[in-house]
Amino acid sequence: MLESLRSAFSGRLLTGADAVPFLTDYRGKWTGQALAVAQPDSAEEVAKVIAWCHAQRVPVVPQGGNTGLSGGSVPEAASDPLPVVLSLTRLNQIRAIDPLNNTMLVEAGVTLLQVQEAAKAAGRLFPLSLAAEGTCTIGGNLASNAGGVQVLRYGNARELCLGLEVVTAEGELWNGLRTLRKDNTGYDLRDLYIGSEGTLGIITAAVLKLFPLPAAQAVALVAVPSPQQALDLLSLAQARLGAGLTAFEILSDTCVELVLQHIPGTRRPLAEVSPWYVLLELSAATDEAQAAEAMEGLLEAAMEREWVTDAALATNLAQAEALWALRENISEAQGAEGKTIKHDIALPISQIPAFIASTDALIAAQFPQLRQVTFGHLGDGNLHYNASPRPGSGPEQVAKFLEFEGPLNQLVHDAVHAHQGSISAEHGLGVLRRDESARYKAPLELQLMRRIKQALDPLGLMNPGKLLRFE
């Protein structure tokens, strides 16, 4: 069988020890087995691999940079029959940049960082920004509808894509690489594939939206007494800065303490400790002085209202990067601290203070062994509501920590549902949240999703077991 696959396409076919790095996810939480790992050289060769898999009834697990956090890009442990892992990293060409149309045509294996740098070289901005941007790929970003820190201004990956090239479950190559902002000619097939986590087809290329580079940026870290004051500050910032407000992040002091403890060279930018902080960024078409003046005016108004108790405003690039490092290094610091139970949740922005207060209280009452590590994108309603063992926990308590995962997940997700939220904001469902998500969706919604799956992948070969059960 492998011989016929090898002869079916050009590119690399990895087996044995060479395939092992592709079989375990980024977090080391899931490991599966595969018939082989295929790395085609082009979209046409991807189509040949999929056509072979369709003819042989072999499942396919698409994989980009393998940086996902929900187990969506590796085979399941008990896969039968064994799938082919389809690695898209060799589809790594930037095919075209059109600065006047503000578009870029890229292949699925191009990393997010490469797209950002190519856009900047053309005098443009591609605003999607993630911690894994040096490794994650555009195909994976679109398949999971990735978010990041600038969704507030620019939207998720879905909003940053105009057109797609896709290989269908039967191995046909659809060219939907349109560079139009308006194309009202039928069903939007693009939106079916974005966020589908490779369960309907394989994204091989995309047309991305570009934006003018900001002439100036202002970054500030501010201390706030509670999430409610952070929300008040957000409303004021939107009123005063408008579309210039490109990031608005909230982080608890627990997060800051973990970064200070585990990330060398980190310093506390404010003299006094605060229970909560907000990191906000203004991007402006004006010069640096005007951007700084606008930020200072906002912070002065917030201090007069007692929503902000202290602030550190970056005056140069190094200071801005140091402030952002406090936010960007939280996950690494929490990992260095030990085991973590992660929740990537979305809530109506107005509900976030009430959610944090009520759910923190429930967790403190039912799981006193845990502490919350809460941070995220307050501007778009996405919280990373994580849990770690309390400081001073003994080895036995730490060893039992993950025993709380199931009941804690249900507590948190029930609270999210009660506040009209979503249990997956930007990480996708994969296998991690697949079954939990089904508990909160209406039966009709699940039925409609399965109808789409049946129509586009009737044999159920595309990334089986991910996102929803195909029954």
C-alpha positions in Angstrom: 0.0 0.0 0.0 2.8 2.4 0.9 4.4 1.8 -2.5 1.3 2.9 -4.3 1.1 6.0 -2.2 4.7 6.8 -2.8 4.2 6.6 -6.5 1.0 8.7 -6.4 2.6 12.1 -5.6 5.8 14.1 -5.6 7.2 15.2 -2.2 8.3 13.4 0.9 6.8 10.3 2.5 7.9 9.6 6.0 7.6 6.4 8.0 9.0 4.9 11.1 11.2 7.1 13.2 11.0 9.9 10.6 7.2 10.2 11.2 7.3 10.2 15.0 7.7 14.0 15.4 4.4 14.5 13.6 2.4 12.1 15.8 2.4 14.1 19.1 0.7 17.4 19.6 2.4 20.6 20.8 1.4 20.1 24.4 2.5 16.5 24.5 -1.1 15.6 25.5 -2.0 13.4 22.6 0.0 10.8 20.6 -1.4 8.6 17.8 -0.2 6.3 15.1 -0.2 6.8 11.3 0.3 4.8 8.2 2.8 7.5 7.0 3.3 11.2 6.9 2.9 12.7 3.4 4.5 16.1 2.6 3.5 17.1 -0.9 5.2 19.9 -2.8 2.1 21.7 -4.3 -1.6 21.9 -4.1 -1.9 19.6 -7.1 0.2 17.0 -5.2 -2.0 17.4 -2.2 -5.0 16.6 -4.4 -3.2 13.5 -5.6 -2.6 12.3 -2.0 -6.3 13.0 -1.1 -7.5 11.2 -4.2 -5.4 8.2 -3.2 -6.7 8.2 0.3 -10.3 8.5 -1.0 -9.8 5.5 -3.3 -8.1 3.4 -0.6 -10.6 4.5 2.1 -7.7 5.8 4.2 -8.4 8.7 6.7 -6.4 11.9 6.5 -5.2 14.1 9.3 -4.1 17.5 8.0 -1.3 19.3 9.9 0.3 22.7 9.6 2.8 23.9 12.3 1.3 21.5 14.8 1.0 24.3 17.4 -2.7 23.7 18.2 -3.8 23.3 21.8 -6.9 21.0 21.3 -5.4 17.9 19.7 -6.8 18.7 16.3 -3.7 18.1 14.2 -2.5 14.6 15.3 -4.1 11.2 14.9 -6.1 9.7 17.7 -4.4 6.9 19.7 -6.8 4.2 18.6 -7.2 5.1 14.9 -8.4 2.2 12.8 -7.6 2.1 10.0 -4.4 4.1 10.4 -4.5 7.5 8.8 -2.1 9.4 6.6 -0.9 12.6 8.3 -0.8 15.3 5.6 1.9 17.8 6.5 1.5 21.1 4.5 4.8 22.7 5.5 6.3 22.3 2.0 3.6 24.5 0.6 5.6 27.5 1.7 5.4 30.0 -1.2 4.1 33.6 -1.1 2.6 33.7 -4.6 1.7 37.3 -4.9 1.4 40.6 -3.0 -0.8 43.4 -4.3 -0.2 46.5 -2.1 -2.8 48.6 -4.0 -5.5 46.0 -3.5 -4.2 45.3 0.0 -4.0 41.5 -0.6 -1.5 38.7 -0.3 -1.8 35.3 -1.9 0.1 32.7 0.2 0.3 28.9 0.4 -0.9 27.1 3.5 2.5 26.2 4.8 3.8 29.7 5.1 4.3 30.7 8.7 2.4 33.6 10.3 5.7 35.4 11.0 6.7 35.1 7.3 3.4 36.6 6.3 3.8 39.5 8.8 7.4 40.2 7.5 6.4 40.0 3.8 3.6 42.4 4.4 5.8 44.8 6.3 8.4 44.7 3.5 5.6 45.8 1.1 4.6 48.7 3.4 1.6 46.9 4.7 0.3 45.2 7.9 -1.1 41.7 8.4 -2.5 42.0 11.9 -3.0 38.5 13.0 -0.6 38.0 16.0 -0.1 34.9 18.1 2.5 33.6 20.5 3.3 30.7 18.1 3.6 33.0 15.0 7.1 31.8 14.2 5.9 28.2 13.9 2.1 28.2 13.2 1.1 28.2 9.6 -1.6 30.1 7.7 -3.4 27.0 6.8 -3.7 26.0 10.4 -4.6 29.6 11.4 -7.6 29.5 9.0 -8.6 25.9 9.7 -8.9 26.8 13.4 -10.1 30.4 12.8 -7.3 31.7 15.0 -7.7 34.9 17.1 -4.9 36.6 18.9 -4.4 40.0 20.5 -5.7 42.3 17.7 -9.1 40.7 17.1 -10.6 43.8 18.8 -9.7 45.9 15.7 -9.2 43.5 12.8 -11.2 40.4 13.6 -10.3 36.7 13.7 -8.6 34.8 10.8 -12.0 34.5 9.1 -12.3 38.3 8.8 -8.7 38.5 7.4 -9.3 36.1 4.5 -10.9 36.9 1.1 -10.5 33.6 -0.8 -9.3 30.1 -0.5 -7.8 27.2 -2.5 -9.1 23.9 -1.2 -8.7 20.2 -1.9 -12.0 18.5 -1.4 -12.4 15.1 0.4 -12.5 13.4 -3.1 -9.2 15.0 -4.2 -10.6 17.8 -6.4 -8.8 21.2 -6.4 -11.2 24.2 -5.9 -9.7 27.5 -6.8 -11.6 30.1 -4.8 -8.7 32.6 -4.6 -10.8 35.7 -5.1 -9.3 39.0 -4.2 -12.7 40.8 -3.9 -14.3 42.5 -0.9 -17.7 42.0 -2.5 -18.8 38.8 -4.2 -22.5 38.1 -3.7 -22.9 35.2 -6.0 -24.0 32.3 -3.9 -23.1 30.2 -0.9 -19.9 31.4 0.8 -17.9 28.2 0.5 -14.9 29.9 2.0 -16.6 30.3 5.4 -17.4 26.5 5.5 -13.8 25.6 5.3 -12.5 28.3 7.7 -12.8 27.0 11.2 -13.7 23.5 10.1 -10.4 22.1 11.5 -9.7 20.1 8.4 -12.9 18.0 8.7 -14.3 19.1 5.4 -11.3 19.6 3.1 -7.7 20.8 3.0 -6.9 24.5 2.7 -3.8 24.8 0.4 -3.7 28.6 -0.2 -5.5 31.8 0.8 -5.9 35.4 -0.2 -5.2 37.5 2.9 -6.3 41.1 3.7 -3.6 43.6 4.3 -3.8 47.0 6.0 -1.7 50.2 6.0 1.1 50.2 8.4 0.4 52.4 11.5 2.6 55.4 11.6 2.8 55.3 15.4 1.9 53.1 18.3 1.4 53.8 22.0 1.5 51.0 24.6 0.6 51.2 28.3 0.2 48.9 31.2 -2.3 50.1 33.8 -3.4 49.0 37.2 -7.1 48.6 37.8 -8.9 47.5 41.0 -11.2 44.9 39.3 -12.4 43.5 36.0 -15.4 46.0 36.2 -13.0 49.0 36.1 -11.2 47.3 33.3 -14.5 47.1 31.4 -15.2 50.8 32.2 -11.8 51.7 30.8 -12.5 49.7 27.6 -15.7 51.6 27.0 -13.9 54.9 27.6 -11.0 53.9 25.3 -13.3 52.9 22.5 -15.2 56.2 22.8 -12.0 58.3 22.8 -9.7 56.2 20.5 -12.2 54.6 18.1 -10.6 52.2 15.6 -7.2 53.3 16.9 -7.6 50.9 19.9 -5.9 47.8 18.5 -5.4 45.7 21.7 -6.9 45.6 25.1 -5.7 42.7 27.3 -6.6 41.9 30.9 -4.3 40.0 33.3 -4.4 39.2 37.0 -1.6 39.8 39.3 -1.2 36.1 39.6 -0.2 36.1 35.9 2.4 38.9 36.5 3.9 37.1 39.5 4.3 33.9 37.5 6.1 35.8 34.7 8.3 37.6 37.2 9.2 34.3 38.8 9.9 32.2 35.7 10.9 34.5 32.9 14.5 35.8 33.4 15.0 39.6 32.9 11.4 40.5 33.6 10.7 43.5 35.8 7.6 44.8 37.4 6.8 48.1 35.6 4.6 49.6 38.3 5.7 50.3 41.9 2.6 49.1 43.6 1.0 45.7 43.2 -2.5 45.7 41.8 -5.0 42.8 41.7 -5.6 43.4 38.0 -3.9 45.0 35.0 -4.8 46.1 31.5 -2.4 46.2 28.6 -3.6 48.4 25.9 -2.3 49.5 22.5 -3.1 52.5 20.3 -2.2 52.3 16.6 -2.4 55.7 14.9 -1.9 57.2 11.4 -0.4 60.2 13.1 3.1 60.6 14.6 4.4 59.2 17.9 3.8 62.5 19.8 0.1 62.6 18.9 -0.3 58.9 19.7 1.3 59.4 23.2 -0.8 62.5 23.8 -4.0 60.5 23.0 -3.0 57.7 25.3 -2.1 60.1 28.1 -5.4 61.9 27.8 -7.2 58.6 28.1 -5.3 57.5 31.2 -5.8 60.9 32.9 -9.5 60.7 32.3 -9.6 57.1 33.7 -7.6 58.1 36.8 -10.0 61.0 37.5 -12.8 58.4 37.5 -10.7 56.1 39.8 -10.8 53.3 37.2 -7.0 53.3 36.9 -4.8 53.6 40.0 -1.4 53.6 38.2 0.1 53.4 34.7 3.3 52.8 32.8 3.4 54.3 29.3 6.1 53.0 27.0 8.3 55.8 25.5 10.3 53.6 23.1 10.2 50.3 21.3 12.2 48.4 24.0 9.8 49.5 26.7 6.8 48.6 24.6 8.2 45.1 24.0 8.9 44.7 27.7 5.3 45.5 28.5 4.0 43.1 25.9 6.4 40.4 27.2 4.5 40.4 30.5 1.4 39.3 28.6 3.0 37.1 26.0 5.0 35.0 28.5 2.1 34.1 30.7 1.6 30.6 29.2 5.3 29.8 29.3 5.5 30.9 32.9 2.5 28.9 33.9 3.9 25.9 32.2 7.2 26.4 34.1 5.2 26.5 37.3 3.7 23.1 36.7 0.5 21.4 35.5 -2.3 23.5 34.1 -6.0 23.0 33.3 -6.8 25.4 30.5 -10.1 27.0 29.5 -10.3 29.1 26.3 -13.7 30.7 26.6 -15.7 33.5 25.0 -18.3 35.7 26.8 -20.3 38.7 26.0 -17.9 41.5 27.1 -20.5 43.0 29.4 -20.8 39.7 31.3 -17.1 39.2 32.0 -16.9 40.9 35.5 -19.9 39.0 36.7 -18.6 35.7 35.3 -15.2 36.1 36.9 -16.6 37.0 40.3 -19.2 34.2 40.4 -17.1 31.5 38.9 -14.0 32.3 41.0 -16.2 32.0 44.1 -17.6 28.6 42.9 -14.1 27.3 42.3 -12.8 28.6 45.7 -15.7 26.8 47.4 -15.5 23.5 45.5 -11.8 23.3 44.6 -9.8 25.2 47.4 -6.6 23.4 46.2 -6.7 25.4 42.9 -5.8 29.0 42.0 -7.0 30.8 38.9 -4.6 32.2 36.3 -6.9 34.5 34.4 -5.9 36.6 31.4 -7.0 37.3 27.9 -8.5 39.5 25.2 -11.0 41.6 27.1 -11.6 43.7 24.0 -13.2 40.8 22.2 -14.5 38.8 25.1 -12.0 36.0 25.1 -10.6 34.8 28.4 -7.9 32.2 29.1 -9.4 31.0 32.4 -6.7 28.6 33.6 -6.1 26.7 36.8 -3.0 25.7 38.6 -2.2 24.1 42.0 -2.1 26.6 44.8 1.5 27.7 45.9 2.8 25.5 48.6 1.0 22.4 47.3 2.8 19.2 48.3 3.9 16.5 45.8 0.8 14.5 46.5 -1.6 17.4 45.9 0.2 18.2 42.6 0.1 14.6 41.5 -3.7 14.6 42.0 -4.2 18.0 40.3 -5.4 16.6 37.0 -8.0 14.5 38.8 -10.0 17.8 39.1 -10.0 18.4 35.3 -13.3 16.7 34.5 -15.4 18.3 37.3 -13.6 21.6 37.0 -14.3 21.7 33.2 -18.0 21.1 33.8 -18.2 23.8 36.4 -16.5 26.3 34.2 -18.3 25.4 31.1 -21.7 25.4 32.8 -20.9 28.9 34.1 -19.9 30.0 30.6 -23.1 28.6 29.1 -25.1 30.3 31.8 -23.5 33.6 30.8 -24.4 33.0 27.1 -20.7 32.2 26.2 -18.7 29.7 24.2 -16.4 27.0 25.6 -13.9 27.5 22.7 -13.0 31.0 21.6 -9.9 30.6 19.5 -8.3 27.2 20.1 -10.8 25.1 18.3 -12.6 22.0 19.5 -10.2 19.2 18.2 -10.7 16.2 20.5 -10.2 18.3 23.7 -13.6 20.0 23.6 -15.5 18.0 21.0 -17.8 16.1 23.3 -18.2 18.9 25.8 -19.2 21.2 23.0 -22.0 18.8 22.0 -23.5 19.1 25.5 -24.2 22.8 24.9 -25.3 22.8 21.3 -29.0 22.4 20.3 -29.7 19.1 18.7 -30.7 20.9 15.5 -27.4 22.7 15.3 -25.5 19.4 15.7 -27.8 17.8 13.0 -27.1 20.7 10.6 -23.3 20.4 11.2 -23.5 16.6 10.5 -25.4 17.3 7.3 -22.6 19.6 6.1 -20.1 16.9 7.0 -22.0 14.2 5.2 -22.4 16.4 2.1 -18.7 17.4 1.8 -17.0 14.3 3.3 -19.5 11.4 2.9 -16.9 8.7 3.7 -15.9 10.5 6.9 -12.2 10.4 6.0 -11.2 14.0 6.7 -9.6 14.4 10.2 -11.9 11.8 11.7 -12.9 12.2 15.4 -12.2 16.0 15.5 -14.7 18.8 16.1 -17.8 16.6 16.1 -18.6 12.9 16.1 -19.6 11.8 12.7 -22.5 9.4 13.4 
